[in-house]
């Protein structure tokens, strides 16, 4: 553990909150893939149904956003600027993977429904209000 970033001890509290929130949201996304999508996030166990509920109503890639939130939270908690650089590299890797592998796969598998979803929900920047398209509403 290093000194708090920017000399602000409150950053550690914000870091812990970010790690906890990121983990909780990541677990919710995993559960949605298993229960609603009837699959896993892994390519070998892909979902049968396009998951567009929960956090997916706000942003198309909430699992990756959760991981980035966890890493940024760790940077604040441990006072490690290098973890912010690592988060930047992760974002670049995630973006390239999503753009050139995941999205083409999803377009082929879910055709028009995925196109509609993409028109309404951004890849990385969350919406302020939840999308209410087909299959997007939580019970």
C-alpha positions in Angstrom: 0.0 0.0 0.0 1.3 3.4 -1.0 0.3 6.8 0.3 -3.3 7.8 -0.7 -3.4 9.2 -4.3 -3.4 13.0 -4.4 -2.9 13.0 -0.6 -6.6 12.3 -0.1 -7.4 9.5 2.4 -11.1 9.6 1.3 -9.8 8.0 -2.0 -9.4 4.8 -0.1 -13.0 4.8 0.9 -14.1 5.6 -2.7 -11.8 2.8 -3.8 -13.4 0.2 -1.5 -16.8 1.3 -2.6 -15.8 1.0 -6.2 -14.4 -2.5 -5.7 -17.6 -3.6 -3.8 -19.9 -2.1 -6.4 -18.0 -3.5 -9.3 -18.0 -7.0 -7.8 -21.7 -6.9 -7.0 -22.6 -5.7 -10.5 -20.3 -8.3 -12.1 -22.0 -11.1 -10.1 -25.4 -9.8 -11.2 -24.2 -9.9 -14.9 -22.9 -13.5 -14.5 -26.3 -14.5 -12.9 -28.2 -12.9 -15.8 -26.1 -14.8 -18.4 -26.8 -18.1 -16.6 -30.5 -17.6 -15.6 -31.9 -15.4 -18.4 -29.5 -16.1 -21.3 -29.1 -19.8 -20.4 -25.4 -19.8 -21.0 -22.1 -18.3 -19.8 -19.9 -15.3 -20.7 -17.4 -17.8 -22.1 -17.4 -18.4 -25.9 -17.7 -22.2 -25.3 -21.0 -21.8 -23.4 -22.7 -18.9 -25.2 -26.1 -17.7 -24.2 -29.2 -18.9 -26.1 -30.9 -15.6 -25.6 -29.6 -12.1 -26.0 -29.4 -10.6 -22.5 -30.7 -7.0 -22.4 -32.0 -6.7 -18.8 -30.4 -5.4 -15.7 -27.3 -3.3 -16.3 -27.5 -4.2 -20.0 -30.4 -1.7 -20.2 -27.8 1.0 -19.6 -24.6 -0.1 -21.3 -23.8 -2.9 -23.7 -20.7 -4.2 -21.9 -21.3 -3.9 -18.2 -19.0 -6.9 -17.3 -16.1 -5.1 -18.8 -17.1 -1.8 -17.1 -17.3 -3.7 -13.8 -13.8 -5.0 -14.2 -12.5 -1.5 -15.0 -14.3 -0.2 -12.0 -12.7 -2.8 -9.8 -9.2 -2.1 -11.1 -9.8 1.7 -10.7 -11.1 1.1 -7.2 -7.9 -0.9 -6.4 -5.8 1.9 -7.7 -7.5 4.3 -5.2 -7.4 1.8 -2.4 -3.8 0.9 -2.7 -2.6 4.3 -3.9 -1.1 2.8 -7.1 -1.1 5.0 -10.1 0.2 2.1 -12.2 -3.2 0.4 -11.7 -4.9 3.3 -13.6 -2.4 2.6 -16.4 -3.3 -1.1 -16.3 -7.1 -0.1 -16.4 -6.3 1.9 -19.6 -4.6 -1.1 -21.2 -7.5 -3.3 -20.2 -9.9 -0.8 -21.8 -8.0 -0.9 -25.0 -7.9 -4.7 -25.0 -11.6 -4.9 -24.2 -12.5 -2.4 -26.9 -10.6 -4.3 -29.6 -12.0 -7.6 -28.5 -15.6 -6.3 -28.4 -15.3 -4.4 -31.6 -13.7 -7.0 -33.7 -14.8 -10.3 -32.2 -17.8 -10.1 -29.9 -20.0 -7.6 -31.8 -19.6 -9.4 -35.2 -20.5 -12.7 -33.5 -23.5 -11.2 -31.8 -24.7 -9.6 -35.1 -24.6 -13.0 -36.7 -26.3 -14.9 -33.9 -29.0 -12.4 -32.9 -29.4 -10.4 -36.2 -32.0 -7.7 -36.0 -32.5 -7.8 -32.3 -28.9 -7.0 -31.6 -28.9 -4.2 -34.2 -31.9 -2.7 -32.5 -30.2 -3.0 -29.1 -27.0 -1.3 -30.5 -29.0 1.6 -31.8 -30.3 2.3 -28.3 -27.6 1.3 -25.9 -24.0 2.6 -26.2 -21.0 0.3 -26.0 -19.1 1.9 -23.1 -20.9 5.1 -21.9 -24.0 4.3 -19.9 -27.4 5.8 -20.6 -29.0 7.9 -17.9 -32.3 6.1 -18.2 -32.8 2.3 -18.8 -33.6 1.2 -22.3 -37.1 -0.3 -22.5 -36.9 -2.3 -25.7 -38.0 -5.9 -26.2 -36.7 -8.2 -23.4 -35.1 -5.3 -21.6 -37.5 -4.9 -18.7 -36.7 -6.5 -15.4 -39.3 -8.5 -13.6 
